Amino acid sequence: MMGILILALGAMGLLARGSAVLRFTTLFRPRDVMRQVTRQQIDIGRKLFILAGFGGLRSDFGRYRGSLPKAFLVVSNHQSLADIAALPLVLPGHHLRFVAKSQLKYGVPYVSLALRLGRHAVISRTSDYRAGIRTMVKLADLAPQGVCPTVFPEGRRSRTGDVQPFQSGAFRIILERAPLPVLSVAVDGGYRISTLARLISNMRGTWFRVKPLTMHPAPHGKKEVLELLERVEKEITAQVHSWRQP
């Protein structure tokens, strides 16, 4: 229980300070906002996992073995909000921007502010479909500036950790607008700490793992895009299964 308290108090302090720094940057150094969001993604994420370690969470963050282009599309399975904190840690030096649900746009300390100011693609499942397309096109248009769009094709978090069928929507829209190389990334363990109750029950002894897998060449045309999405889904599923082997 002490570990949960340390994590809760530490997280509140990190997020409050992150919000203050980001607001200061917006007011006095507006040109630095994008870089500041990227720096904070890495700094806050790293410190949150250090704090979680005091509560018994074990983590394994892999790095991609090879060179990475300036901009690429990141594709990952999705189990919890911890995935968003973890992905920038395995890709330091890259400006990750997420396709996120609209419920996160307001009301979440620091996170909501960073989503709005960092030019992430915040979309609603219930609003005008064309508005969602426009938002994802704007994200794709940031690629020449070195931004790496990041999508979770399952569309929602997996409650069991099993990889759910990938949906082509955001993946296809972004690649049709900006034919980028695609990096597949597997995550596992987040489903065990995805709610407060699960965090309290399961944090000690849970393994949280992230591993970049394969950098795929940019696909061209709808057929190549859909074939690539299928390959990425299979390799992420295979990695998650391999982690769970006794």
N, C-alpha and C positions, 0 to 999 in steps of 0.2 A: 504493500500500500504506500510505503514511503516513496518508492520509485514513481508511482503514478502522481504523487503530490509534487515531486521534483519536476517531472515532465510538465505538469499543468502550470505550475508557477513560472517555470522557465519559458514555456511556450508563450504565455501571456506577455511576459517581458519582451521576448524577441519580436513578437508581432506588433506590440505597442511601439517599440523603438523603430521597427521597420516602417510603420505607417508614418511616424514623425519625420524620419529621414526622407522618405519618398515625397511627402508634402513639401518639405523644405526644398528638395531638389526641383519640384514642379514650380515653386514660386521664384527661386533665385537662379536655377540653372536648368531651364526647361529643355535645352538641347541635350542634356545628359540623362534625361528620364529613362530612355530605352536601355542605356548601358547600366544605369542604376538598378533597374528592375532585374536585369540579368545577374548582376553582382549579388543582389539580395537573394535571388532564387538559390544560388549556390551557398551563400553564407548562412542563411536561415535554415535551409534544408540540412546542411552539414551539422549545425548545432542542435537541431531538433533530434536527429538520429543519435547524436552523442548523449543527449539527455535521456532518450528512450533506452539507451544502453544501460543507464543506471537502474532502470526498471526491469532489466533482464532481456530486452529485445536484442537479438543477435542479427547482424546484417552482413551481407556479402555483396559488394558493389563491383561488378566487373568493368573493365575498360575495353573499348574496341581495339583489336590488334591490327593496326594498319593505319594508313593515312585517311583523313576525312576531308571532303570538300568543304568549301566555305558554307554552303547552304544545301540542305537535303530535307526530305520528309521523314519524320520519325513516326514509326507505327508500333504501338505496344498494346498488349492486353491490359485490362483495367480491373483492379480489385478494391481500391480504396483511395482516399485523398492522399495517402502517403506516397502513392505512385507519382503524383505531381511534384512532391518535394524531392523524390529520389532521382527522377530522370535527369535533371540538370547536373547531378553529382557525377554521373557516369559520362557526361559529355561536356566537361568544363571548357570554357572558351567559346561556346556556341550559344547563340541567342534563341533558346527554345520558346515558342509561343504556342499555347494550347487552344484546341477547339474545346470549349467548356460550356456547360449548361447555364442557362440564364439565372437559375436560382442562386448561383455563386456571385452574381454581379453586385449584390448589395447584402450587407448584414454579416459578412464574415470578416473579422478583424484582419487587416493587412491584405488578405487574399483578394477581397473584392476590389480594393483600391488598386492593387497591382494588376489585376485583370483589366480594369478600365484604362489605366494609364499606360500599361505595357503593350497595348494594342493586340491583346489576345482576341480570338474570335469567340464571342459569347453569343450563343444561339439558344432559341427556345424551340422545344419540340411541338409546341401548340400554336405558335404564331405563323405568319405568312411564310410559306416555304421559300418564296423568292427572296424575302429579306434574309433568310439564313444563307442562301446562295451568295448574295451580295457580300455578306459578312465574311464568308470563307474565301471569296475572290479577293477581298481586301487583304486577307492574311497571306494568300499566295503572292500577291503583288509586293510583299515585303521581302521576298526571297533575294532580289538583287542587292538588298542592304545587308545580307548575311543572316537573315532570320530563318530559322528552321521550324516550319509548321509541324505541330505534333498532334497526332490524332489517336483516339481509342476506337477502333472500328466496331467493337462490340456494342457501342452505343450506350451502355450502362454498366455499372460495376457488377462483377460476378460475386454472388453471395457465397458460393462454394469454392471459388478459386479456379474451377474448371473453365477453360476457354470457351466462350460462347461464339456462335456463328458471327463472322464478320459481315458488316454491312458496307456497301460500297460508296455510300453518299459522299461524305467529306473527303475520303480518299480520292475518289474519281474527280470531284469538282476541283480540288487543289491541283491535281496532276494535269488535268486538262488545261488549266490556266497557266501553270508553271511546271513544265516537265522536269522534275527534280529526281536525282537519285533517291532511293528509298532505303532507310536503315530500319531493320526489324530489331525490336527489343522485347525481351521476355521479363516479366516480373512475377513473383510469387510470395505468398505469406501475408500480403496486405488484407486479404479477406478475413484473417483471424483477428485483426485489430481495427476493423472498418467502422465499428460503433463504439461508444463509450463503454457499454457493457462488455463487449468483446475485448476491448483494450484492457479493462480491469481484470478480466478472467484469463486472458491469453498472452499478455505482453511478455511475461517471463517465459523464456524458452522458445518463443516463436522465432523462426528464421525468416528474415525479409531479404529477398534476393532480387537483384537486377542484373541483367546481362545483355549487352549489345550482341547481336548475332551476325547478320549479313548485310553488307552494303550492296544493294542491287542497282544496276544501271537504270537510268530514267526510262520508263516505258513510253511508247508512242501509240496513240490510238486506243479506242475503247477495249478492243480485244486484249491487247498487251496489259492494259491497266487491270482488267479483271483477272487475267491469268496470274499476274504478279500478286494481287491481293490474296488469291487462293494459296500461292506458294508461301507467302508470309504467314498466313494463318496456320498452315501445317507446321512450319518450322517453330513457331512460337509454342504451339500445342505440344510438339515433341519435346521442347526444352522444359516446359512445365512438368510434363510426365516424367522426364528423366530426373528432375529434382525430387520427385515424390517416390522414386524407387527405394525400397528398403536397403 
